[in-house]
Amino acid sequence: MVKQRGIYMEEAYPEGGAMAAVIGLDASKAEAICMSIGKDIFVANYNCPGQIVISGKKDVLVKVYSIFKNACAKRIIPLNVSGPFHSPLLNKASKQLGYILNTMKVNPFFVPYVTNVSAKYVYSTELVKPLLCSQVVSGVRWQQSIENMINHKIEYFIEIGPRRTLSGFNKQINATIKTINIQNVDDLKKLEGI
């Protein structure tokens, strides 16, 4: 575990944070609910149509589940996490990350990438560090990122990991795109046809 300036990253919000998936509610309605409640609850993930994740102080989240249900959310699923990730409550962690990143050099890159902070393409190395710091405190715009890449004629997506979570989100975002899931070495054969 990396320690910088005497503080572990997870110590930035040591307890009392939580996250929950909200199923079946439009993202704009979820945003409006969060804004009406105040500074202790935020939309942390825009996964796919009808699925967002909220993040914030645990006592606030538990109290507002009924508000989301009254707004026609089908389900609220508390997530097994240790903090209010992708929310401004982790501002201290974002600053700590900034201190660490300022000691590092970002090498030039030739292939742009899409940042989940804004769902836009990044072309400049100068933006990498501030965007990484923003990612700690900002919602993950997965749906918007995938939609932007589709608009830029990206035809294949490759998910690397033990489950098919992102593949499932992609199918909900656009059923016609191709997402290949790689879970082990044998799965690499799936790439031969691309």
DAHU-V535649 format. One record per helix or strand. SS is the DSSP state (H for helix, E for strand). FROM is the first residue (numbers start at 1). TO is the last residue. Records with the same first field share a line. If there is no record, write none. Layout:
# DAHU-V535649
SS: FROM-TO + FROM-TO
This chain:
# DAHU-V535649
E: 3-4 + 7-8 + 17-23 + 41-48 + 51-57 + 75-78 + 113-115 + 120-122 + 140-140 + 156-160 + 178-182
H: 9-13 + 27-37 + 58-70 + 88-101 + 125-137 + 142-151 + 165-173 + 185-193
